[in-house]
């Protein structure tokens, strides 16, 4: 059974940092491009970052470029998202996702086959 478990969310002051973790099981993690998406209250889910299955390329939405770093550890079936200089507008539920056949358009959530339940990130201004 496929399971993606996000953790690391919480309440943080603006300017602070968080490291989100997604531990996976039951899926071919090493063959999957992995992504992070987020959904703020009243808004649609949006792409945050992704990393290829090899780990040699990563992509970020403009609003987090320079503040976020996505990484993966294939030995631990884990993908991480380090977020620095957090802003109020980063408040959202953050989801990790996996794309088995790779994501031609990594910012398109329809390309992802596996999803976690999400972890809440709240940034206080």
DSSP file (Angstrom, degrees, kcal/mol; ACC not computed):
  #  RESIDUE AA STRUCTURE BP1 BP2  ACC     N-H-->O    O-->H-N    N-H-->O    O-->H-N    TCO  KAPPA ALPHA  PHI   PSI    X-CA   Y-CA   Z-CA
    1    1 A X              0   0    0      0, 0.0     2,-0.3     0, 0.0    26,-0.1   0.000 360.0 360.0 360.0 132.6    0.0    0.0    0.0
    2    2 A X        +     0   0    0     24,-0.1     2,-0.4    22,-0.1    24,-0.2  -0.540 360.0 175.3 -76.7 134.6    1.3    3.4   -1.0
    3    3 A X  E     -A   25   0A   0     22,-2.6    22,-2.1    -2,-0.3     2,-0.5  -0.977  16.0-175.3-144.4 129.3    1.8    5.8    1.8
    4    4 A X  E     -A   24   0A   0     -2,-0.4   113,-0.7   111,-0.4     2,-0.6  -0.991  11.2-168.4-122.2 121.1    3.3    9.3    1.9
    5    5 A X  E     -A   23   0A   0     18,-2.6    18,-2.3    -2,-0.5     2,-0.2  -0.920   2.5-162.2-118.5 109.4    3.6   10.9    5.3
    6    6 A X  E     +A   22   0A   0     -2,-0.6     2,-0.3    16,-0.2    16,-0.2  -0.608  18.0 161.9 -85.4 148.5    4.5   14.6    5.5
    7    7 A X  E     +A   21   0A   0     14,-2.3    14,-2.7    -2,-0.2   112,-0.1  -0.954  37.5  72.9-153.0 170.9    5.8   16.1    8.7
    8    8 A X        +     0   0    0      1,-0.3    11,-0.3    -2,-0.3    14,-0.1   0.347  63.4 128.2 102.4  -5.8    7.6   19.2    9.9
    9    9 A X        +     0   0    0     12,-0.1     2,-0.3     9,-0.1    -1,-0.3  -0.183  24.4 116.9 -73.5 175.2    4.8   21.7    9.6
   10   10 A X  E     -d  121   0B   0    110,-0.9   112,-2.9   109,-0.1     2,-0.5  -0.983  63.7 -43.5 159.3-165.8    3.8   24.0   12.4
   11   11 A X  E     +d  122   0B   0     -2,-0.3     2,-0.3   110,-0.2   112,-0.2  -0.853  56.7 166.0 -99.5 127.4    3.5   27.6   13.5
   12   12 A X  E     -d  123   0B   0    110,-2.7   112,-2.5    -2,-0.5     2,-0.1  -0.986  34.6-112.0-141.1 148.8    6.4   29.8   12.8
   13   13 A X  E >   -d  124   0B   0     -2,-0.3     3,-2.3   110,-0.2    73,-0.2  -0.463  48.9 -85.4 -77.4 152.5    7.0   33.6   12.8
   14   14 A X  T 3  S+     0   0    0    110,-2.5    73,-0.2     1,-0.3    -1,-0.1  -0.304 119.1  31.7 -55.2 138.1    7.5   35.4    9.6
   15   15 A X  T 3  S+     0   0    0     71,-3.0    70,-0.6     1,-0.3    -1,-0.3   0.253  99.2 113.2  93.1 -12.1   11.2   35.3    8.7
   16   16 A X    <   -     0   0    0     -3,-2.3    70,-2.5    70,-0.2     2,-0.3  -0.075  59.0-121.2 -83.9-173.0   11.6   31.9   10.3
   17   17 A X        -     0   0    0     67,-0.2     2,-0.3    68,-0.2    67,-0.2  -0.917  19.2-175.0-132.8 155.2   12.4   28.5    8.7
   18   18 A X  E     - B   0  83A   0     65,-2.4    65,-3.2    -2,-0.3     2,-0.5  -0.987  15.1-148.4-143.6 150.7   10.8   25.1    8.5
   19   19 A X  E     - B   0  82A   0     -2,-0.3     2,-0.4   -11,-0.3    63,-0.2  -0.962  16.8-158.4-121.1 114.4   12.0   21.8    7.0
   20   20 A X  E     - B   0  81A   0     61,-3.1    61,-2.5    -2,-0.5     2,-0.4  -0.710   7.5-162.8 -91.2 140.9    9.2   19.6    5.7
   21   21 A X  E     -AB   7  80A   0    -14,-2.7   -14,-2.3    -2,-0.4     2,-0.4  -0.945  10.4-166.7-124.7 144.7    9.8   15.9    5.3
   22   22 A X  E     -AB   6  79A   0     57,-1.9    57,-2.0    -2,-0.4     2,-0.5  -0.936   6.4-168.0-133.3 110.2    7.9   13.3    3.3
   23   23 A X  E     -AB   5  78A   0    -18,-2.3   -18,-2.6    -2,-0.4     2,-0.3  -0.855  13.4-163.7 -99.2 129.1    8.6    9.7    4.1
   24   24 A X  E     +A    4   0A   0     53,-2.6     2,-0.3    -2,-0.5   -20,-0.2  -0.760  13.6 175.9-115.1 157.3    7.2    7.3    1.5
   25   25 A X  E     +A    3   0A   0    -22,-2.1   -22,-2.6    -2,-0.3     3,-0.1  -0.985  61.7  28.6-151.9 155.5    6.5    3.6    1.4
   26   26 A X  S    S+     0   0    0     -2,-0.3     2,-0.3   -24,-0.2   -24,-0.1   0.576  97.9  93.7  73.8   9.1    5.0    1.2   -1.0
   27   27 A X  S    S-     0   0    0    -24,-0.2     2,-2.6   -26,-0.1     3,-0.2  -0.930  89.5-104.2-131.2 156.0    5.9    3.2   -4.1
   28   28 A X    >   +     0   0    0     -2,-0.3     3,-1.9     1,-0.2     4,-0.4  -0.420  49.6 170.8 -77.4  70.5    8.8    3.1   -6.5
   29   29 A X  G >   +     0   0    0     -2,-2.6     3,-2.1     1,-0.3    -1,-0.2   0.865  68.8  56.2 -53.7 -46.1   10.3    6.2   -4.9
   30   30 A X  G 3  S+     0   0    0      1,-0.3    -1,-0.3    -3,-0.2    -2,-0.1   0.676 110.1  47.8 -65.1 -15.1   13.7    6.0   -6.7
   31   31 A X  G <  S+     0   0    0     -3,-1.9     2,-0.4     2,-0.1    -1,-0.3   0.374  98.6  91.0-102.6   2.7   11.9    6.0  -10.0
   32   32 A X    <   -     0   0    0     -3,-2.1     2,-0.3    -4,-0.4    68,-0.2  -0.831  69.9-135.4-107.2 133.6    9.6    8.9   -9.2
   33   33 A X  E     -E   99   0B   0     66,-1.9    66,-3.1    -2,-0.4     2,-0.4  -0.645  34.8-146.5 -68.2 141.9    9.9   12.6   -9.7
   34   34 A X  E     -EF  98  51B   0     17,-2.5    17,-2.8    -2,-0.3     2,-0.3  -0.912  18.9-177.8-120.2 144.3    8.8   14.2   -6.4
   35   35 A X  E     -EF  97  50B   0     62,-2.9    62,-2.4    -2,-0.4     2,-0.4  -0.928  20.7-140.9-137.1 161.3    7.0   17.4   -5.9
   36   36 A X  E     +EF  96  49B   0     13,-3.2    12,-2.7    -2,-0.3    13,-1.7  -0.986  23.3 176.8-119.3 133.8    5.6   19.7   -3.2
   37   37 A X  E     -EF  95  47B   0     58,-2.9    58,-3.0    -2,-0.4     2,-0.3  -0.842   9.5-157.1-125.5 165.4    2.3   21.5   -3.6
   38   38 A X  E     -EF  94  46B   0      8,-2.7     8,-3.4    -2,-0.3     2,-0.4  -0.992   7.7-157.5-145.6 154.0    0.4   23.7   -1.2
   39   39 A X  E     -E   93   0B   0     54,-2.1    54,-2.3    -2,-0.3     2,-0.2  -0.956   9.9-160.1-135.7 116.0   -3.1   24.9   -0.7
   40   40 A X    >   -     0   0    0      4,-0.5     3,-2.3    -2,-0.4    52,-0.2  -0.550  44.6 -75.5 -87.6 157.9   -4.0   28.0    1.2
   41   41 A X  T 3  S+     0   0    0      1,-0.3    -1,-0.1    -2,-0.2     3,-0.1  -0.290 118.4   5.3 -55.9 129.0   -7.5   28.6    2.6
   42   42 A X  T 3  S+     0   0    0      1,-0.3     2,-0.3    -3,-0.1    -1,-0.3   0.535 114.2  99.9  77.0   6.0   -9.9   29.5   -0.1
   43   43 A X  S <  S-     0   0    0     -3,-2.3    -1,-0.3     1,-0.0     2,-0.1  -0.820  76.0-101.8-123.1 162.6   -7.4   28.9   -2.9
   44   44 A X        -     0   0    0     -2,-0.3    -4,-0.5     1,-0.1     2,-0.1  -0.417  49.2 -90.6 -75.9 156.6   -6.6   26.2   -5.3
   45   45 A X        -     0   0    0     -6,-0.2     2,-0.3    -2,-0.1    -6,-0.3  -0.451  51.3-164.3 -66.2 140.0   -3.7   23.9   -4.7
   46   46 A X  E     -F   38   0B   0     -8,-3.4    -8,-2.7    -2,-0.1     2,-0.1  -0.924  21.8-101.6-131.9 154.4   -0.5   25.2   -6.3
   47   47 A X  E     +F   37   0B   0     -2,-0.3   -10,-0.2    60,-0.3    60,-0.1  -0.448  34.6 169.6 -70.7 141.1    2.9   23.9   -7.2
   48   48 A X  E     -     0   0B   0    -12,-2.7    13,-2.5     1,-0.4     2,-0.3   0.694  58.7 -27.6-115.0 -54.8    5.8   24.8   -4.9
   49   49 A X  E     -FG  36  60B   0    -13,-1.7   -13,-3.2    11,-0.2    -1,-0.4  -0.988  50.0-166.5-161.2 158.5    8.8   22.7   -6.0
   50   50 A X  E     -FG  35  59B   0      9,-2.1     9,-2.2    -2,-0.3     2,-0.3  -0.983   5.1-158.0-149.9 161.5    9.9   19.5   -7.6
   51   51 A X  E     -FG  34  58B   0    -17,-2.8   -17,-2.5    -2,-0.3     7,-0.2  -0.999  25.6-115.0-142.1 139.4   12.9   17.3   -8.0
   52   52 A X    >   -     0   0    0      5,-2.4     3,-1.0    -2,-0.3   -20,-0.1  -0.213  33.5-105.6 -70.8 164.7   13.7   14.7  -10.7
   53   53 A X  T 3  S+     0   0    0      1,-0.3   -21,-0.2   -22,-0.2    -1,-0.1   0.798 123.4  49.1 -62.5 -27.8   14.1   11.0   -9.8
   54   54 A X  T 3  S-     0   0    0    -23,-0.1    -1,-0.3     3,-0.1    20,-0.1   0.673 106.4-129.4 -82.4 -17.2   17.8   11.4  -10.3
   55   55 A X  S <  S+     0   0    0     -3,-1.0    -2,-0.1     2,-0.2    17,-0.1   0.556  77.3 115.3  80.6   7.6   18.0   14.4   -8.1
   56   56 A X  S    S+     0   0    0      1,-0.1     2,-0.3    -5,-0.0    -3,-0.1   0.512  72.4  38.8 -92.7  -2.3   19.9   16.3  -10.8
   57   57 A X        -     0   0    0     -5,-0.1    -5,-2.4     2,-0.0     2,-0.3  -0.997  61.0-178.9-145.7 142.3   17.2   18.9  -11.5
   58   58 A X  E     -G   51   0B   0     -2,-0.3     2,-0.3    -7,-0.2    -7,-0.2  -0.966   8.4-157.5-138.4 155.8   14.8   20.9   -9.4
   59   59 A X  E     -G   50   0B   0     -9,-2.2    -9,-2.1    -2,-0.3     2,-0.3  -0.968   6.6-169.1-136.5 147.9   12.1   23.4  -10.1
   60   60 A X  E     -G   49   0B   0     -2,-0.3   -11,-0.2   -11,-0.2     2,-0.2  -0.981  27.6-112.7-138.1 146.7   10.5   26.1   -8.0
   61   61 A X    >>  -     0   0    0    -13,-2.5     3,-1.8    -2,-0.3     4,-0.9  -0.504  40.5-111.4 -71.3 152.7    7.6   28.4   -8.3
   62   62 A X  G >4 S+     0   0    0      1,-0.3     3,-0.6     2,-0.2    -1,-0.1   0.831 112.2  63.3 -57.6 -35.3    8.7   32.0   -8.5
   63   63 A X  G 34 S+     0   0    0      1,-0.2    -1,-0.3     3,-0.0   -15,-0.0   0.671 112.0  35.0 -69.9 -15.3    7.3   33.0   -5.1
   64   64 A X  G X> S+     0   0    0     -3,-1.8     3,-2.6   -16,-0.2     4,-1.5   0.463  82.7 126.8-115.2  -3.9    9.7   30.6   -3.3
   65   65 A X  T << S+     0   0    0     -4,-0.9     4,-0.1    -3,-0.6    -3,-0.0  -0.306  81.8  16.4 -57.4 132.9   12.8   30.8   -5.4
   66   66 A X  T 34 S+     0   0    0      2,-0.4    -1,-0.3     1,-0.0     3,-0.1   0.278 124.6  62.2  86.8 -11.9   15.8   31.7   -3.3
   67   67 A X  T <4 S+     0   0    0     -3,-2.6    17,-3.0     1,-0.1     2,-0.4   0.541  96.5  57.3-117.8 -14.9   13.9   30.7   -0.2
   68   68 A X  E  <  -C   83   0A   0     -4,-1.5    -2,-0.4    15,-0.2     2,-0.4  -0.906  53.5-170.7-124.5 147.8   13.2   27.1   -0.7
   69   69 A X  E     -C   82   0A   0     13,-2.2    13,-3.0    -2,-0.4     2,-0.4  -0.977   7.7-159.9-137.1 123.9   15.3   24.0   -1.4
   70   70 A X  E     +C   81   0A   0     -2,-0.4     2,-0.3    11,-0.2    11,-0.2  -0.833  20.3 164.2-100.8 140.7   14.0   20.6   -2.3
   71   71 A X  E     -C   80   0A   0      9,-1.9     9,-2.9    -2,-0.4     2,-0.3  -0.946  18.1-151.3-147.6 167.1   16.1   17.5   -1.9
   72   72 A X  E     -C   79   0A   0     -2,-0.3     2,-0.4     7,-0.2     7,-0.2  -0.985  11.7-156.1-144.5 154.0   15.7   13.8   -1.7
   73   73 A X  E >>> -C   78   0A   0      5,-2.9     5,-1.9    -2,-0.3     3,-1.0  -0.902   8.3-171.9-129.0 100.4   17.3   10.8   -0.2
   74   74 A X  T 345S+     0   0    0     -2,-0.4     3,-0.4     1,-0.3   -44,-0.2   0.779  85.1  60.7 -67.4 -25.0   16.6    7.7   -2.3
   75   75 A X  T 345S+     0   0    0      1,-0.2    -1,-0.3    -3,-0.1   -45,-0.0   0.784 114.7  35.0 -70.2 -25.5   18.1    5.4    0.4
   76   76 A X  T <45S-     0   0    0     -3,-1.0   -52,-0.3     2,-0.2    -1,-0.2   0.326 104.8-125.4-109.0   4.7   15.5    6.7    2.9
   77   77 A X  T  <5 +     0   0    0     -4,-0.5   -53,-2.6    -3,-0.4     2,-0.4   0.897  67.4 135.7  52.2  43.0   12.6    7.1    0.4
   78   78 A X  E   < -BC  23  73A   0     -5,-1.9    -5,-2.9   -55,-0.2     2,-0.4  -0.950  43.1-165.2-130.0 140.3   12.3   10.7    1.6
   79   79 A X  E     -BC  22  72A   0    -57,-2.0   -57,-1.9    -2,-0.4     2,-0.3  -0.982  15.3-160.2-122.5 139.6   11.9   14.1    0.0
   80   80 A X  E     -BC  21  71A   0     -9,-2.9    -9,-1.9    -2,-0.4     2,-0.4  -0.838  12.2-161.8-118.9 152.5   12.6   17.3    2.0
   81   81 A X  E     -BC  20  70A   0    -61,-2.5   -61,-3.1    -2,-0.3     2,-0.6  -0.917   8.4-162.8-134.6 110.2   11.6   20.9    1.5
   82   82 A X  E     -BC  19  69A   0    -13,-3.0   -13,-2.2    -2,-0.4     2,-0.5  -0.819   9.7-169.9 -91.5 123.4   13.6   23.5    3.4
   83   83 A X  E     +BC  18  68A   0    -65,-3.2   -65,-2.4    -2,-0.6     2,-0.3  -0.968   6.7 178.6-119.5 123.3   11.8   26.8    3.6
   84   84 A X        +     0   0    0    -17,-3.0   -67,-0.2    -2,-0.5   -68,-0.2  -0.736  60.1  25.5-117.2 166.5   13.5   29.9    4.8
   85   85 A X  S    S-     0   0    0    -70,-0.6    -1,-0.2    -2,-0.3   -68,-0.2   0.908  85.4-156.0  47.8  49.6   12.5   33.5    5.2
   86   86 A X        -     0   0    0    -70,-2.5   -71,-3.0    -3,-0.2     2,-0.3  -0.220   8.2-156.2 -62.3 144.6    8.9   32.4    5.6
   87   87 A X    >   -     0   0    0    -73,-0.2     3,-2.1    -3,-0.1     4,-0.2  -0.795  30.7-109.6-118.0 160.2    6.2   34.9    4.8
   88   88 A X  G >  S+     0   0    0     -2,-0.3     3,-2.0     1,-0.3    35,-0.4   0.886 117.9  61.5 -54.5 -39.3    2.6   35.1    5.9
   89   89 A X  G 3  S+     0   0    0      1,-0.3    -1,-0.3   -49,-0.0   -49,-0.0   0.522  88.0  71.9 -71.7  -3.2    1.5   34.1    2.4
   90   90 A X  G <   +     0   0    0     -3,-2.1    -1,-0.3     2,-0.0     2,-0.2   0.529  69.1 120.2 -82.9  -6.5    3.4   30.8    2.7
   91   91 A X    <   +     0   0    0     -3,-2.0     2,-0.3    -4,-0.2    31,-0.2  -0.418  41.9 105.0 -61.3 123.7    0.6   29.7    5.1
   92   92 A X  E    S- H   0 121B   0     29,-2.0    29,-2.8    -2,-0.2     2,-0.6  -0.970  76.6 -80.3-178.9 170.3   -1.0   26.6    3.6
   93   93 A X  E     -EH  39 120B   0    -54,-2.3   -54,-2.1    -2,-0.3     2,-0.5  -0.866  48.1-146.2 -89.1 127.7   -1.3   22.9    3.8
   94   94 A X  E     -EH  38 119B   0     25,-3.1    25,-1.9    -2,-0.6     2,-0.4  -0.841  15.5-169.7-103.7 130.3    1.7   21.4    2.1
   95   95 A X  E     -E   37   0B   0    -58,-3.0   -58,-2.9    -2,-0.5     2,-0.3  -0.924  12.2-147.4-118.4 139.8    1.5   18.1    0.2
   96   96 A X  E     -E   36   0B   0     -2,-0.4    20,-2.1   -60,-0.2     2,-0.3  -0.800  21.9-176.2-100.3 154.3    4.1   15.9   -1.2
   97   97 A X  E     -EI  35 115B   0    -62,-2.4   -62,-2.9    -2,-0.3     2,-0.4  -0.986  15.8-143.9-148.8 152.9    3.5   14.0   -4.4
   98   98 A X  E     -EI  34 114B   0     16,-2.2    15,-2.4    -2,-0.3    16,-2.1  -0.968   1.2-157.0-125.6 138.4    5.2   11.4   -6.6
   99   99 A X  E >   -E   33   0B   0    -66,-3.1   -66,-1.9    -2,-0.4     3,-1.3  -0.931   5.7-165.8-114.9 108.5    5.1   11.0  -10.4
  100  100 A X  T 3  S+     0   0    0     -2,-0.6    -1,-0.2     1,-0.3     3,-0.1   0.892  89.0  38.6 -64.4 -42.3    5.9    7.5  -11.4
  101  101 A X  T 3  S-     0   0    0      1,-0.3    -1,-0.3    10,-0.2   -69,-0.1   0.280 123.9 -98.3 -92.0  12.7    6.6    8.1  -15.1
  102  102 A X    <   -     0   0    0     -3,-1.3     2,-0.7   -69,-0.1    -1,-0.3   0.093  37.6 -91.6  83.3 154.9    8.3   11.4  -14.4
  103  103 A X    >   -     0   0    0      1,-0.2     3,-0.5    -4,-0.1    -1,-0.1  -0.892  29.1-173.8-110.4 107.5    6.6   14.8  -14.7
  104  104 A X  T 3  S+     0   0    0     -2,-0.7     2,-0.5     1,-0.3    -1,-0.2   0.911  95.9  28.1 -63.2 -40.9    6.9   16.4  -18.1
  105  105 A X  T >  S-     0   0    0      3,-0.1     3,-2.6    -3,-0.1    -1,-0.3  -0.818  79.2-171.5-118.1  88.2    5.3   19.5  -16.6
  106  106 A X  T <  S+     0   0    0     -3,-0.5    -1,-0.1    -2,-0.5   -57,-0.1   0.667  81.7  59.9 -61.0 -17.1    6.3   19.3  -12.9
  107  107 A X  T 3  S+     0   0    0    -60,-0.1     2,-0.7    -3,-0.1    -1,-0.3   0.441  84.9  92.3 -88.8   2.4    4.0   22.1  -11.9
  108  108 A X    X   -     0   0    0     -3,-2.6     3,-2.0     1,-0.1     4,-0.2  -0.852  63.1-158.8 -99.8 111.6    0.9   20.2  -13.1
  109  109 A X  G >  S+     0   0    0     -2,-0.7     3,-1.6     1,-0.3    -1,-0.1   0.733  86.7  71.2 -65.5 -20.2   -0.6   18.2  -10.3
  110  110 A X  G 3  S+     0   0    0      1,-0.3    -1,-0.3    -3,-0.1    -3,-0.0   0.673  88.2  65.4 -68.2 -14.3   -2.4   15.9  -12.8
  111  111 A X  G <  S+     0   0    0     -3,-2.0     2,-0.4    -6,-0.2    -1,-0.3   0.539  85.8  89.9 -82.7  -6.5    1.1   14.4  -13.6
  112  112 A X    <   -     0   0    0     -3,-1.6   -13,-0.3    -4,-0.2     3,-0.1  -0.771  50.8-174.0-101.7 136.7    1.4   13.0  -10.1
  113  113 A X        +     0   0    0    -15,-2.4     2,-0.4    -2,-0.4   -14,-0.2   0.734  68.6  48.4 -97.0 -28.0    0.2    9.6   -9.1
  114  114 A X  E     -I   98   0B   0    -16,-2.1   -16,-2.2  -111,-0.0     2,-0.3  -0.937  62.6-176.9-124.6 138.8    0.8    9.5   -5.4
  115  115 A X  E     -I   97   0B   0     -2,-0.4  -111,-0.4   -18,-0.2   -18,-0.2  -0.977  15.8-140.1-136.6 146.2   -0.2   12.0   -2.8
  116  116 A X        -     0   0    0    -20,-2.1  -111,-0.2    -2,-0.3     3,-0.1  -0.361  31.2-109.2 -90.5-179.8    0.2   12.5    0.9
  117  117 A X        -     0   0    0   -113,-0.7  -112,-0.1     1,-0.2   -22,-0.1   0.616  61.0-118.9 -88.4 -14.9   -2.3   13.9    3.4
  118  118 A X        -     0   0    0   -114,-0.2     2,-0.4   -22,-0.1   -23,-0.2   0.020  12.6-119.2  99.5 155.5   -0.6   17.1    3.9
  119  119 A X  E     - H   0  94B   0    -25,-1.9   -25,-3.1  -112,-0.1     2,-0.3  -1.000  27.9-120.0-135.2 136.2    1.0   19.1    6.8
  120  120 A X  E     - H   0  93B   0     -2,-0.4  -110,-0.9   -27,-0.2     2,-0.5  -0.579  23.3-171.0 -81.6 130.5   -0.1   22.5    7.9
  121  121 A X  E     -dH  10  92B   0    -29,-2.8   -29,-2.0    -2,-0.3     2,-0.5  -0.989   5.2-176.0-117.9 123.3    2.3   25.4    7.8
  122  122 A X  E     -d   11   0B   0   -112,-2.9  -110,-2.7    -2,-0.5     2,-0.6  -0.980   6.4-165.3-123.5 122.2    1.1   28.6    9.5
  123  123 A X  E     -d   12   0B   0     -2,-0.5     2,-0.4   -35,-0.4  -110,-0.2  -0.926  10.7-148.6-109.6 121.5    3.3   31.7    9.4
  124  124 A X  E      d   13   0B   0   -112,-2.5  -110,-2.5    -2,-0.6   -36,-0.0  -0.717 360.0 360.0 -91.1 137.0    2.4   34.5   11.8
  125  125 A X              0   0    0     -2,-0.4    -1,-0.1  -112,-0.2  -112,-0.1   0.454 360.0 360.0 -87.8 360.0    3.0   38.0   10.7
